[in-house]
Amino acid sequence: MSGSCGTEGRVQEKWRAVPPGGFGLLPWLLLGMGAFSHLFQGTTANPWIGGAGLLVFNSLYVFLAFSTHPCRRDALSTRVALALLAAVTCALAIGYGGSWLLFFPLLGLATGVVLRGRRLRVTAVAVTVVAGVVSCVHDGWGALGILYATAVSTVVTATILRLAETVRELRAAREELAQRAVQEERLRFSRDLHDLLGHTMSVIVVKSEAARRLAPRDLDAALAQVTDIESVGRQALTEIREAVTGYRDGSLDTELDRARSALTAAGVTPVVRRSGPPPGPRTEVLLSWVVREAVTNVVRHSAAGRCEITVTTTPERVRLTITDDGDGARGTDTDGTGLHGLTERLAAAGGTLRTGVGGDGEAEGDDASRAGFTLTAELPADAADSTGTPAAAPEPVAAGARPGPADRAKTPV
């Protein structure tokens, strides 16, 4: 508990917000009313010594009663005060006996406030034994009541205060977890909006430019592009609603189809290769986000003429490679919100995301070492496979010769 002082800011704030527990311990000072009554009536020998001892005892007890905070409880001044209280209690009990023996249960209360763990056990036994011996000397068998009261007061006080501390810590931890949950949800929402809107707006811009170019000479083709823009916009609205509610599930097949459409509209030849069984739901969602972000960067920044997307699935791992033949030194979002957020998502799922200029030496194609930009994502497949999602047939290769500008503009999307 002492380590929390100065290191757990929020927990300390919660501790300070809780009223001191000392007020619940002050009424027990009434146990000393018998000694005070004898002192007031003048039946106590050496009344000035007894009065001074009573004043010192009450002062130390009040100080210790308000030392329930972990930082104050572990302070040297608190330990010294407890030792002084024990000395004063023993001196008064040995010197006067009778009602002055009731100060031993009060000493037990103070001990339960200050000490914890092994120190509490050792000190509680020591205080109980001393209380029993001193009481036995004065009252014989009547010492059993003092011995019992001292032991119970020590153990019960320590237990109740420890339970109260645990409740306070749990409340502080619950608030901390709630705040972290809110932060995680904000981060998720910002990532989803970035990925959704960035990709969708890029597709809309590309298709709008194609419609503008086609309108003067091929109205039907231009209207087809406008229809696609409407469809993309409606789909974006649906995905944003799903992102807000947190239940968006991505389909890799659907995302690959959208990637073909966006790349073709931008004049980039799409080449998609898939091998092995389809990944499970969670892996598929993450790969869909990677495809979306990577294709958005290709459309925006690459000035490429060809983009290859390869998905290879094994029983243990799924590997996604996206390579283009554009300017490898382009200003992509490698260090921005998109790929940075994807890297965090994949890392949380046990995956990796790597980017680099040129081919990575493992991409398939006629010239894997050509200039361009390569993105490689790997994820485990076992967790996703446990859902029992049925396997689908491998997707055929969508490759072909690079069309000219007019052909690309007329390609249905």
DASUL-V553653 format. One line per field, one symbol per residue. phi: phi as a letter, one per 30 degrees, with the letter a starting at -180 (. if undefined). psi: psi as a letter, one per 40 degrees, with the letter a starting at -180 (. if undefined). Layout:
phi=???
psi=???
This chain:
phi=.ddddiccdddddddddcdeddddcdeddddddddddddddiccdhddddddddddddddddeddccddedddcdddddddddddddddddddddcihddddddedddddddddcbidddddddddddddddddddddcidddddddddddddddddddddddddddddddddddddddddddddddeddddddddddddddddddddddddddedbbdddddddddddddddddddddddddddicdcccdeddddddeddddddicddbcbbbiddddedddddddddeedddeddddcdhdcabcbbcbcbecbbbcbbbbcdddcdddceccddddddedddddcicbbbbadidcibddkdbdcddlbbbbbbbdcddddddidddcdddddcblddddeddddcddb
psi=ddedhedgddddddddehiieddeeddeeededdddddddeeehigdddddddddddddddddddffdhddddeidddddddddddddddddddddabeeeeedddddddddddiiadddddddddddddddddddddebeeedddddddddddddddddddddddddddddddddddddddddddddddddddddddddddddddddddddddddegddddddddddddddddddddddddddeefhhihddddddddddddddefhhhhhhiiiiiiiddddddddddddddddddddedfiehhhhhhhhiddihhhhhhifaheeigafdeadcddddddddddeeaihiiihiieeeiiidgeeiiahhhhhhiieddddeefhiiiiihihgiiihiidddddehi.
